[in-house]
Amino acid sequence: MTNVTDGVHGLRGPGRRELVVGGSAGLALGALGALGLAAPSARAAGVDTRAQLTAALDQYMATRAGAAGLTVRDNRDGSYFHWRPRTQQTHSTIKVLILITTLKIAQDRGRALTSTQKSLASRMIRFSDNDATNTLLTQATLRRCRIVADQLGMSSTVVLGGTSFRSSSWWGHSTSTTRDLVQMMNQVVLGTYLSPGRRAYVRELMANVTSTQTWGLGDGLPSDVHVELKNGWGPRSDGYRLNGVGFVSGRGRSYQMSFLSRSSNGYSYGQTTVNRLSRIVFDALDVPLR
């Protein structure tokens, strides 16, 4: 059975300074222009501090059923913003880690992905195909995925390797945090764990998913804003999970963000919630938060 969840638009390059995060996974940051840091929007959001953004998110969430949390890494100054950070089942957001692991294995062996692996990777990220994910995870092995998660600094992530849909050990029921998912995305956008070409490959897939899967970080933004993302969703007994991780740049902004949410009123209701939370963050980041 196929679960659907993913991302939008083009490609950007590395950021602007060096930061070592965890294991062997350093972050090499380059020029501002490579992160899409053009002139900021002329229209300020009116939210300039962490306290104001927290209040805006709290105010909106007070009108919604369920729970949500998010983490943002602003590439303009390297700062982080955490709002109600949470731990939750990843669903299809874990597919980014599976792809990173597949690429790391090939990199360590001095090889490119095979045509079959590329086809599977495209189906997994762009269309969130679970059968393709099962094949790539089986090839990579659960043990190697856990090693890679550790090397990326995803210290609170528990990766599962079952391939039976929605079983207790299913990979979609791996658990992670908003912080760990941003840490993973930092490496995709800014890091040195994978070669530049391999990072660009991950980002290209995340930037070109099927159009029905661009909710969350990619919902309703201006057409000149660039988004790369991977979403994940699925039902649980206490509510639908809707999660996302990705990179946003343009209109003077450049940031990695992840969100984890639980929607007690179902999938569509939860989509509305995460779309609005993501837009509140985008509007607030017209300038770096104080």
N, C-alpha and C positions, 0 to 999 in steps of 0.2 A: 504494500500500500504506500502511496506517495503522499508525503506531507509537504505542503508548500509554504515557502518563506524565503525572501532574499533582498536585493539591492538595486541601484540605478546609475547612470551617467558615465563620465570619462575617467581620466587618469591624472594623478599629480605625482610629484617626486618627493624627495625627503625634506626634512625640516631643518632646524638651524643650530643646534648645539649637541653636545654629547652627554648622555646620561646612561649609567649602568644600572640596570634594574634587578635582574635575578639570574643566577646560573651564568651561562656564557652569553646571555642575550643582551648585549649593549644596544643603545639607541644612538645612531649617528644622525644628527640633524644638520641640514644644509641651508640653502638660501630661502629667505622669506617668500620670494616669488614662486618658488617650486611648490609651496603649500597653498598657492592661490590667494595670497594676501594682497589683494588689490585695495584700492581706496575703500574705506568703510562706507556703509550706507549713510546717506544724508539724514535719514530719519532715525533718530535714536529711539530705543525701546522704552526709556524712562526707568529702567532697572539697571543700576550701576554697581551694586554691591552684592556680596553673597547673601547678606541678610534680606535684601529686597527680593532676590531671586527665590530664596527659600520661602518667603512670605507669599510670593506670587504662585508658586507651585502648591503650597499648602492651601491657599485660598481656592484654587481650582479643584484640588483633590477633595476638599471638603464637600463638594457638590457631587462627587462620584462614589459609586459603590465599588468595593474591592480594595486592592492595595497595589502600590507601585513604588519603585525606587530607581535612582539613576546615578551615574558617575560620568563626569566630563573631564577631559584633559585638554586644556587650551594651549595650542602650539605656539601662540604668540608670546607667552611668557612662561610656559611650562607648568602653570598652576593647575590644580585639581579642584573640582567642586563635587561634593557628595551630597545627595539629597535622599534621605531614607534608604541608604544602601541595604540591600537584602541578598539573601541566599535563596536560590530556587532552582527547579529543574530547568535545564537549558533548552530542551527540545532542539530545534534545528540550528541554533547558533553554534552548537558544538561542531558542526560540519566545517567551520573555518579551521578549527584545531586539527581535524582529520586531514584537511588539505595541506596545512602547514607540515604535518608529520610526513605525509606522502612526499612532499617536495624536499624535506630535509633528508629523508632516506636516499632519494635520488641524488641530491647534492653531495652527500657523504660518499656516495659510490662513484661520483664523477659522471653521472648520466643525466640525460633529459628524461622527462616523462615519456612513456610510450604513447602512441596514438590512442590506444584503448584507454589508458589512464586519463588522457586529456578529455576524451569523450565522457568518461565517468565523472571527472571533476566538473565539467561544464553542466552536466545533468544535476549533480549534487548541489552546486552553488546557485546556478541560474534558475533551476526549476525545483530545487529542493527534493530531488528524487531519492527516496529512501533505499530503493534497491541498489542504486549506484553507491550510496553511502555504505551499505552493508559490504559491498565488494571491496571498496577502498579500505575500509576499516579492517576487514579480514586480512588483506594484503599487508597493511601497515603493522598490525597487531595492537591489541590493547596495551600491552607492556610498553611499546614504543610511544604510543600516544600519551601515556602517563609520564614518561621520561621527558617528552617535549613540553608538556604542560608545566612540569617542574622547572625545566630550563628557561621557559618564558616568564617565570616568576608568578605563575598562577597557583599560589600556595594554598588557596582555599577551595580549589576545584577538585571534584571527585569524578573521574572519568569512568564510565561504565562501557562494557563492550558487547552486550547481548544484541543479537540481530533479530530477535522475535519482537514484532511490533507491540509496543506498550507493555511488555513484560516487566517484571520488577528490575531486571538487569539490563533492560534496553538502553542503548546509547543515548536516546532522547531523554532518558531520566537521569542522565549525569546531572550533577549539581554544580553551580558556580555562583559567583558574586558579580555585582556590577563592576567592582574594582578589578577583578581578575579578567573580565571580558574586555575592559578598556586596556589592560596590560597587554593582552593578546593583540588587540588592534593597534596599539602603539608599535608593536614589532612589525606588523604588516605595513604600516605607513612610514615609520621612521627608523626601523631597526636594522641591525646587521646580522641577525640570526640566519636569515636567508639572503642569498645574493640579490642584487638589485633587480635582475631579470625575473627571478622567481617571485619576489615581492610584487613586481609589476603584474605578473600573471594572476596572482591572487586578487589583486585590486581590479584588474580588468574584468574578471568574472563577477566580482561583487558590484561592479559598476554597470553591468549589463544583464540584469535579471529580467524575467518576464514582468510585464507592466502591472499585473495584478498584485505583485508582491512588494510594492514600494511604499507601503504604509510605514508609520513610525517616523524615523529620521527623514525619510524622503517625501513625506506627505505635504503637498501644497506649498512648497518653497518656490521662490522665483526661478524662472527657467535658466538663469545664468549661474545658479548655485549648483555645485558639483557634489554628488553624494555617492558613496560606496557603502553598501550595507548587506547584512544577512539577518533575517528575522527567523523566529521560531515560535510555533504555537501548538497547543494541544490541550485537551480536557483533562482535568483531575477532579476528584470527588468534591473538592472545596472550591472549584471554580476554574475557568479557562485561563491558561497561561499564555501571555503574549509578551515576547522578548525581542530585543534587537540590539545589534552592535554595528558600528560603522564609523565613517569619516565624512565630515561635511566641510566644504570650503567655498569661499566666494563672498562677495559683499563685505570684504574685510575680515571674514571669519575663517578659522582653521582649527578644527577640534575633532577628537575622537569621543564617542559617547556610547554608553550602553544603558539599557533599561530592562528591568525585569518587572512583570506585573501579573497580577491575578485578578481576573474579572468575574465576579460572582454573577453577573448578568449576561455572560456569554461572550462569544467571539466579536460580534459587530460592536457591541457596547464597549468592550475592551479596546478595540481598534480606535474608536473615537477618543478614548481616554489617552492612549499613548501618543496619538497624533497631536493632541492639544499640548500635552506635556513637552513633546519634542519641539513644538513651535514656540512655546514660552521660552525654552532655553535658547533657541535660535535668535529670537528677537532680543533677548537680554544680552547676547554676546556681540552686539554691535561694537562694543569696546570691551577690553579685558575687565573682569570683575575686580572690584577693590575689596 
